[in-house]
């Protein structure tokens, strides 16, 4: 496709467990189906990138990635299935989501990838707002998560420094900055931009909510079941969220 698309380091891997979905967190669920984590040649949990009649780019953290559920049951995948029936065109889902990332990651990927693949629709589920992305002096990416247990002294220092600079106001400004960037790039490339916000009732989002175009917003995920890891949204929750995005898409197109 294009060498400018970032690779994750998991190129062409096939795994039974991944991230929080492991043998320790495993729970029995109402669906009896093996879950496989198959990564394409760029390292994303997605089929090989192809040209398609209609293209959707799905971005977010572990929720959009689909921790603990089959890839076909993720809200981005279900949205594409529903849309395909509605428009009677083959829809391909470029899912470049990744566990533990921030809205910084989403904005970076949109900036690089949207001009390349020219998606018709961009679906974004904004991750937990205090997260950040940091590049060190050697160009290595550090994903800051406030509650992450550090794996090294260097990582411990990163976390400590980020916590010292963090505040709900900074989190709100960072989200709005990334939202504006994503919205602008989508407009430049004629892509429909739709978004949802994890825990959108949190005070941090409420500080900037009035600055967002909520005609592009899908209802937040209302968790009604659990994935195999016991914490992430399950299949039914993802299906409902796909309908949230489809409704937002149809409402926006009808106006």
C-alpha positions in Angstrom: 0.0 0.0 0.0 2.5 2.7 1.2 5.6 2.7 3.2 4.5 5.9 5.0 1.9 3.9 6.9 3.4 3.3 10.4 4.1 -0.4 11.3 3.3 -1.7 14.8 6.0 -4.4 15.1 3.5 -7.2 15.0 3.6 -7.7 11.2 2.1 -11.0 10.0 1.7 -12.4 13.5 -1.1 -14.8 14.5 -1.8 -14.9 18.3 -4.3 -16.6 20.6 -3.9 -14.0 23.4 -3.1 -10.3 23.2 -2.9 -7.4 25.6 -5.4 -7.7 28.5 -7.0 -10.7 26.8 -4.9 -13.4 28.4 -5.2 -16.7 30.2 -5.3 -14.9 33.6 -8.1 -12.5 32.8 -10.0 -15.1 30.8 -13.7 -15.4 31.5 -16.4 -17.6 29.9 -18.8 -15.6 27.9 -22.1 -16.2 26.2 -20.4 -16.9 22.9 -18.4 -20.1 22.4 -15.9 -19.1 19.7 -12.2 -19.0 19.4 -10.7 -15.5 19.2 -7.7 -15.0 17.0 -5.5 -11.9 16.7 -4.3 -11.9 13.1 -2.1 -9.0 12.1 -1.5 -7.9 8.6 1.8 -7.0 6.9 1.7 -3.6 8.6 1.0 -5.1 12.0 -2.7 -4.1 12.4 -5.6 -6.4 13.4 -7.0 -6.0 10.0 -7.1 -7.8 6.6 -4.4 -6.8 4.1 -5.0 -3.3 2.9 -6.7 -3.2 -0.5 -8.3 -0.7 -2.7 -12.1 -0.8 -2.3 -15.2 0.8 -3.7 -16.0 2.3 -0.2 -13.4 2.6 2.6 -13.8 3.1 6.3 -11.0 4.0 8.7 -11.5 3.0 12.3 -9.4 4.4 15.0 -9.2 4.3 18.8 -7.7 2.3 21.6 -8.4 -1.3 22.9 -12.1 -0.8 22.5 -11.9 -0.2 18.8 -9.1 -2.7 18.5 -11.5 -5.3 20.0 -9.7 -6.7 23.0 -11.4 -10.0 23.9 -13.8 -10.3 21.0 -13.6 -11.7 17.5 -12.5 -9.1 14.8 -15.8 -9.4 13.0 -17.7 -8.4 16.1 -15.9 -5.0 16.7 -18.1 -2.0 16.3 -16.1 -0.8 13.2 -16.5 -4.2 11.5 -20.3 -4.3 12.3 -20.7 -0.7 11.1 -19.1 -1.7 7.8 -21.4 -4.8 7.5 -24.5 -2.7 8.1 -23.4 0.1 5.8 -22.5 -2.4 3.0 -26.1 -3.6 3.0 -27.4 -0.1 3.1 -25.4 1.4 0.2 -25.1 -1.9 -1.8 -21.3 -1.5 -2.2 -18.4 -3.5 -0.9 -17.0 -1.7 2.2 -13.5 -2.3 3.5 -12.6 -1.5 7.1 -9.1 -0.2 7.7 -8.8 -0.7 11.4 -5.6 0.9 12.7 -6.7 1.0 16.3 -4.2 -0.1 19.1 -4.6 -0.9 22.8 -3.5 1.7 25.3 -3.1 4.6 22.9 -4.3 8.2 23.3 -6.1 10.8 21.1 -2.5 11.9 20.2 -2.1 8.6 18.4 -5.4 8.9 16.7 -4.6 12.3 15.4 -1.1 11.2 14.2 -2.5 8.2 12.3 -5.2 10.4 10.7 -2.6 12.9 9.6 -0.4 10.3 7.9 -3.0 7.7 6.7 -6.1 9.7 5.5 -4.3 11.4 2.6 -2.9 8.0 1.5 -5.9 5.7 1.7 -8.6 8.4 1.1 -11.3 6.8 3.2 -15.0 7.7 2.7 -15.7 7.6 6.4 -13.4 8.0 9.5 -14.7 6.4 12.7 -13.0 7.6 15.9 -13.6 6.4 19.5 -11.5 8.9 21.5 -9.6 7.0 24.2 -9.3 7.9 27.9 -8.5 11.6 27.9 -5.5 11.8 30.3 -3.4 9.6 28.0 -0.6 11.1 25.9 1.9 10.1 23.3 5.6 11.1 23.7 8.6 10.7 21.4 12.0 10.5 23.2 15.3 11.8 21.9 15.9 8.5 20.0 12.5 8.7 18.3 11.0 5.9 20.4 7.2 6.3 21.2 6.1 6.2 24.7 2.3 5.9 25.4 1.5 7.6 28.7 -1.2 6.0 30.7 -1.7 7.4 34.2 -2.3 4.0 35.9 0.2 2.0 33.9 2.8 0.1 36.0 6.3 1.1 34.8 8.5 -1.5 33.3 11.8 0.3 33.8 13.3 3.3 35.7 13.2 5.3 32.5 9.4 4.6 32.1 8.8 5.4 35.7 10.5 8.8 35.2 8.3 9.4 32.1 5.2 8.7 34.0 6.2 10.8 37.0 7.0 13.8 34.7 3.7 13.5 32.8 1.7 13.2 36.0 3.3 16.4 37.2 2.2 18.2 34.1 -1.3 16.8 33.9 -4.6 18.4 34.7 -8.2 18.0 33.6 -7.9 21.4 31.8 -4.8 20.2 29.9 -6.5 17.0 29.0 -9.5 18.9 27.7 -7.3 21.2 25.6 -5.4 18.3 24.2 -8.5 16.5 23.2 -9.9 19.6 21.4 -6.6 20.2 19.6 -6.6 16.6 18.3 -10.3 16.8 17.4 -9.8 20.0 15.3 -6.8 18.4 13.5 -8.7 15.3 12.7 -11.8 17.2 11.5 -9.7 19.5 9.3 -7.8 16.6 7.6 -11.1 14.7 7.0 -12.6 17.8 5.4 -9.5 18.3 3.2 -9.8 14.7 2.0 -13.7 14.6 1.6 -14.1 12.0 4.4 -17.1 11.9 6.7 -15.7 12.2 10.3 -17.8 10.6 13.0 -16.6 10.2 16.6 -17.6 9.0 20.1 -15.9 9.7 23.4 -15.2 7.0 26.0 -17.0 8.1 29.2 -18.3 11.3 27.6 -20.0 12.3 30.8 -16.7 12.9 32.5 -16.0 16.5 33.5 -12.9 16.7 31.3 -14.9 16.3 28.1 -17.7 18.6 29.4 -15.2 21.5 29.6 -14.9 21.5 25.8 -18.1 19.8 24.6 -19.6 23.1 23.5 -16.7 23.5 21.0 -17.4 20.2 19.2 -19.8 19.6 16.3 -22.1 17.1 18.0 -23.9 16.3 14.8 -20.8 14.1 14.1 -21.0 12.4 17.5 -22.3 8.9 18.0 -23.8 8.1 21.4 -21.2 6.8 23.9 -20.7 3.1 24.4 -23.2 1.8 27.0 -21.6 -1.4 28.2 -24.1 -4.2 28.6 -21.8 -7.2 28.3 -18.2 -8.1 28.6 -15.4 -9.3 26.4 -13.3 -12.4 27.1 -10.9 -10.4 29.2 -13.6 -9.5 31.7 -13.2 -5.7 31.3 -13.7 -4.6 27.7 -17.1 -4.2 26.0 -18.6 -7.5 24.7 -20.1 -8.4 21.3 -23.6 -7.0 22.0 -22.2 -3.7 23.3 -20.1 -3.4 20.1 -23.1 -4.2 18.0 -25.1 -1.4 19.7 -22.3 1.0 19.2 -22.1 0.2 15.5 -25.8 1.2 15.3 -24.9 4.4 17.1 -22.4 5.2 14.4 -24.7 4.2 11.6 -27.4 6.5 13.0 -24.9 9.4 13.2 -23.8 8.7 9.7 -27.4 8.6 8.3 -28.4 11.7 10.2 -25.4 13.6 9.0 -25.9 12.6 5.4 -29.6 13.5 5.5 -28.9 17.1 6.6 
